[in-house]
Amino acid sequence: MPAVRGFFYPRTATGRSSLIPPPPWFYSGDLLTVEYRTEPGRVAELLPPPLGPAPEDPGAVAVIWADWQSCSTDAAELLDPVRAQYKECFVVVRCSYAGRMYSRCVYIWVDKDFALARGLHQGYPKKLGSIHLTRAHPYGQAAPRIAAGGRFGATLAAADRRLAQAVVTLREPAESNGFVNGHPMAHHRWLPSVVPGQDDAFGELIESGVASFEGGQPWRGEAELELFEAPTEELARLEVREVIGGYHRQVGVSWNGGRVLDPAVVDRAVVGPADVDPAVADRAERT
């Protein structure tokens, strides 16, 4: 019998059906960022052990909209754009581990399945959503310029509910596009057990960052941000207490793996005996 091939599901004899190819992965896109402060306790509740709050400004949050074009090494996706283009909105906080500062994505929505699969491999908690942001263009009246006075809007929705909306008005060039998403990522990769009531079958804490980076001139300005309640989302718990600012930047990055910080992080809090029907658990154990 031939071995099955493919970096991700589904694996087949040829591997051609795999949802994503192996890294490295390359990304070019526009980022619209709004940074703000929320109640630090709301950030802390999203930091499972062994992570702790950031020692300075622990309530700082960044909501980032991104319009991406991406590809693997052979760049074949660029000639079949449906496999290359996608949008996402992600929410980043900062945390500490072993005396070092990290960024951490606590919520993220994308609009393509291949982007979702790549993110799960990287430890991003990706879900499907509807994401839109104003595109810059140097000509005509149907797009703002990346310049003073340029106004950009962005929206996020999931399961037919709007979750966030923002407006950023550019004022001046900046040294960076914010400080919250400025560190390596500390992410958990988890796989729940197939046995009801059991601890996770797999869990590890990883560090992830870009392998290469290019960036255009960042711009900053005033920002407006609104978050909305939804039945199956908790973004609004990170309520806006104070807007820090808005940013726009065009970037190009690549990703080619990370490293394991803690190889044995198993979640024992999410699923426990009280969450499982005893009769179901008994049948599973006897099976």
N, C-alpha and C positions, 0 to 999 in steps of 0.2 A: 504494500500500500504506500502511495507517495505521501510525503510529509506535506502538511498544509503550510501555506506561507501568508505573509501579510503582517504589517506592524500592529494593526488594530483589527477589531471585528469588522466584517466577517473575514475569517481566514479561509482560503480556498487553495486548490492545487496550484494555481498560478499566482495568487496574491493580488490580482488586479482589482478585486472587489473591495479591498481594505478601505475603510472610510478615510484613513489618513496615511500618508507615506511616512517613513522614518525621518527624524530630524537629520540635518538642520532645516529650520523653517525661516523664511525671510518675510519681512513685513514693511510696507511703505504706507504712510497714512497721515491723516490730519487728526489732531487731538484738541478737544475743547474741554477745559478743566474748570471746575468751580471748587474752591476750597472754603471750608467753613468750620465752625466749632460747635460741638454738641455736648451733651452731658457726658463727662468721662466714664461714668458707670455704664452707660449704654455701649460704649466701645469695649470696655473691660469684659462685658458679658459675652462678647464674640471672640474672646481670646482663650481657647482651651489650654490646659496645661500641656507642656511646660512653658507656655508663653506668658508674659506679663505686660502690663501697660507701659507705654513710652514714658520715660522719666520726665520729659518736658512736653508741655502742651498735649496731654494724653487724650484730649477730646477733639483733636484735629481730624478732619475727614476730607477726602477728595472724591468728588463724583466726576468721572471722566467719560466723555463720549468720544468714540473713535470711528473713523471711516477708513477701513483698511483695504489694501490689496496685498495678497500674500501668495507665496509659492514655495515649492521645495527646490532642491538643487538643480534639476533640469529645467525649471521655469516653465514646464508644459502648461501649468494652470493659467499662465498669462495669456495664452492663445485660446483658452476656453474659459472666459471670464467668470462664468457662473461658479466655477470651482476656485476662484481667486478672490472675489469681492465679497465683503461682508461688513456689517456694522456691529458695534457692541457698546454697552454702557457698563462701567464697573466702578465699584465703591471701594476705596482704599483707606486703611487706617495705618497707624504705626504701632509697633510693639517691641518688646525686648526679649532677648534670649541669650543666656550665658554672657551677659554684660555687653551685648552688641545690639544696635538698633536695626530693626527690619521694617519693611512695609509688608502689608498683608491685604489681599483682596478678600473682603468679607461677603460681597454680593456681586454678581455679574450676570448680564443677559446678553445673548448673541442672537443673530437671525439666520444662522446657517448651521447645519448638522456637523460639518467637518470642523468648524471653529469650536463647537461645543466639545467634540471628542478630543481635540488637541488640548483644550483647557483642562478637561478631567485628567488627562495624563500628567499635566503640570501641577495639579492640585488646586486649580481654580474651580470654585463652586458654580459652574456655568448652568444657566437655564435658558430656554428659548424666550425671546421677547421681540418687540417691535421697536426699533431704534431709528431716530431720524435726527440729523443735524444739518445746519446750513453749510453749504459748500462755498469756499472762497473761489474767486476767479478773477483774473486781471482785466477782463473785458466785459463791456455791456453793463446793463442796469439790473440784471437778474441775479447778481451775486455781490456780496460785500468784498472789499479788498482787505488784505492783511495789513492794515495800516490804522492810524488814528481815526476813530469814528466808525470803524467797521463793526457792524452789529450781527451777532450770530445767535440763533436760537437752537434749542435741542429738546427732544422729548423722548420719554421712555414709557412703554406700556408692556404689560404681560397679561395673558389670559383675559384680554378685552378690557383691562383696567389700566388707566394712566397711573404711573407710579412717580414720575418726576418730570419737571420741565424747568428750563433755564434760559436766560438771556445774558449774553456777555457783550459788553461794549468796549472795544479796545481803546486804550489811551496812549500807551507808550511802549517802546521796546523794554524787555526785561532780561535779567541774567538767566532765568530758568522759567519753566512752566509750573512752578510750585515746589513745595518741600515735602509734602506727605508721601508722594510716590517716588521718592528719591533714594531709596535704599534697596538692597536685595530683598526678594520676597521670601517670607517664611510661610510655607503652606503645609497643610496636612493632606496626605493621600490615604483614603480609607476605602475598605471593601467590607461591607456588612457580611456577617456569617449567613450561610444558607440555612442554618439550623435556627429556628425561632428561639428567641430568648438568650442566645449565646453572644459572647463578646464579638467584636469585629474580627473577621478572619485575618485581616491585614491592616496595619496602620503604621505610618512613618511620618516624621517631620522632615521636610526637605528645605533646602535653600535653592532658590532659582533666580537667575538674572540673565541679562542679555549677553550674547557672545560678541556682538559688535553694535555700534551706535553711530548714527549720523543725525544731525538735527539742524533745522533752519533757525532763523532768529525767533526767539520767543517774544510774544507780546502779552501784556497784561492790561487789565482794566476793571471796570465795575461789573458786578454780577448780581443777578437775581436768581433765586433758586426756591422752588416749591416741591415738597414731597407729599404724597397722597396715600391714604390708607387703602388697603386691598385685603380681601379675605385670606389669601394664601401667601402674602408677602409681609416682611417686617422692616422694609427700608424706612418707613415713616417713624420708627422708633428712634432712629438717629436724627431727631428733630433739629432743625436749624436754629441755633441760638445766636450766632454771629457769623456773617459772611466775611471771609478774609479777602477774596478777590477771584477774578476770572482770568483765564489764560488761553492762548491759542498757539499751537506749534505744529509744524510739519516735521515728521521724523521718519527715519529708516532704521530698523533693528533686525537682528537675527537671534534665534534661540537654538541652542544645541545641547540641552541637558542641564542638570543641576547636580547637587550633592546631598547626601543624606546627613541630616543633623542628629536625628534620634531614630534608630531603626526599629524601635519597639513601642510605638505609641498606639495603644489599643484603647478604644473608647468604651468604657464600661457604664456610661451614664445614660446614653440615648436609649438603649434597649435593655430592659431588665425583666426579671420575673413578673413584676407587677404590670408590665406592658403586654404580656402574652397570655392568651387563654390557656389555663393549666392543662386542659384536655389536649389542646394542640401540641403543647410542649411535650406532654407525656408520649403522644403518638410519635413525635419526631425522635425522641430519645430511644423508644423501642425500635424504631426503624433503623 
